[in-house]
Amino acid sequence: MTTYENATAEGGRTRTHTWRPRPEPTPEILGMSGLDVLTAALKGTLPAASMMSTLGFRLTDVGEGFAVFEGDPGDHLLNPMGTVHGGFLATLLDSALGSAVMTRLPAGTAYTTVQLGVHMIRPVLADTPPLRCEGTALHVGRTTATAEARVVGTLDGKLYAHGTTTCAILRTT
């Protein structure tokens, strides 16, 4: 949850957000597949990643080999040129890409991004309507995985960015 308030007489604003801390890894959680973990986060049974409330995006759909996030641009994300910082799009893409891979991982397995390719097609402005990012796992093997994703406007359907990832697969048990 994020709220905005007028902050100072000089015209500043504040932005606060609330998140649930990550739970301790119980045997039940450690026994969940990646898809189970993300489904639980989508349903609210497990907390969402705290990064999402920090930047203003959320998981909206998940299934075998895919994950969908939506993000809200705003003036709190602007770079010095007055456009939304590319890091917002890169993080949105990285989240959808990695989560798509995660949906195909069995219990006791994790991943980490080792390569992220981002292509920004058009600028995102403070008043750009919400963006939708769909990630699809292309290959999930024993040691590596790849995925692709696209960021499109929820209202105009325009392509704003697309990207790919390579992930290392980590056996944790």
N, C-alpha and C positions, 0 to 999 in steps of 0.2 A: 504494500500500500504506500502511495506517495502523496504528499500534500504540499501545496505551495502557499506561501504567505508573503505579504509585503514585509520587508525586513527592516529597512532604514528610511530615514527622511531623505537620503540621497537617491532614492529610487531603487535601491537594491532589493533583492528577493531572497528568500530562503527556500530550500527544498528539503523535506525530510522524508525518509522512507522507513518502513518497518519490514523486518524479515524474521523468520524462524531460524534458530541456529541448527546446524547440521547435527543429527543425533549421533550418539556413540554407536560404533559398529557392533550391533548385537548379532548373535548367531543367526537370528531370523533375517536380518538385513543382509548379512554376508551370504546367506543362502539364496538370495534373490538374483534373478537374471537382470541384465541391463534393461530389458523391456519392462520387467516387473517393477524395477525402481522408478523408471520414468512414468509408468502408468500410475503408481502410487503418488508420485509428485503431482501429476495432473489432477488426480482426484483429491489431493490435499491430505492424504494419509501420511506421506512423508513431506518434509519441507522442500520447497523449490530451492534451487541454487540461489544464494544471496546476491550474486552478481546481477541477477535479473531485476531485482527491485532497485539496485543501485543505478542501472542504466534505463530502466523503464520498459522492459519487455517481459513476455510471459510465454510459457509452453501452452499451446492450444490444441495440439493433436499429436498422437504418437501411435505407431504400429510397427509391425515387423519390417525393418529396413528403412523407415522414414520417421522424421520428426518435423513438426511445424511450430514456429515461434512467431509472435507478432510483437512489434515494437512501436513505441510512441516517440517520434522526434519532438524536440522542443528547444527553446532558447537556452536551456541549461546545458545543451550539448554542442553549442557553437564553437567553432575555431575562430582565430583572429580575422578570417576573411568573411565571416558572417554566414557560413554554411555549417551544417552539422558535421562534426569531426568524423573523419573516415574510420576512426577506431570504433565508433558505434556500429557501423555496417560490418566491419571486420569481426567484432564480437558477436553480433547477431548471426553472421555466417558461421563462425567457428562453433557456436552453440548448436545450431541446426545440423551442421556437418558431423560434429562429434557425437551428438545424441543419436543421429541416424545410425552411426556405427555401433553405438552402445546398445541399441535395440537388438542387435544380432549377437551380443556377447552372453555367454553362459555365466552362471554364478561363479564367483571366484576369479573373475577376469575383469581387468580394467583397460583403459586406453589412455594415451596421451598424444596430443597433436605434435607431429614432428615437421610438418610442412603445411603452410596455409597460403593458397593463392587467391587473391582478391582482385576482381575487376569492377571498378566503379563506373557506371554507365552515365548517370545523370546526377546532378547535385541534389542533396536532401536539405531542405530549408526548415527553419523553426516551425513553420505552419504546414509542412507536408503532413498529410493525413497518415494514419498508421500504416506500417509496412508489414508485409507477410514474408517469412523466409521458410521455404520448404527444402529440407535436406533429404537426400536419398543415398543410402549405402550402395556402392557399386561392387565392392569386393571386400570380404572380411575373411582373412585367412588366419593361420596360426600365429604369425608374427607381425603382419601388417594389414592395414585396411585402407580403402579409399572411398571417398564420397564426393558428391557434387550438390550444390544448392543454388537457389535463385532468390533474390529479394525483389518483390513486386509491390506496387501500391495496392492497398486493399480496396480503394475506391476507383482508381483509374486503370488498374491492371498493368501499368507501365513497368518495365524492367529498370530497376535502379542499380542493381549489382548482381554479380554471380561469382561463385568461387568453388574451389576444390580443396581437398585435404588429403594428406597421407597421415595415418596414425600408426603408432607402435602399439601392438597388443601386449599387455602385461598380465601374466598369470600371477595372481595374488595368493593362491592356495596351493 
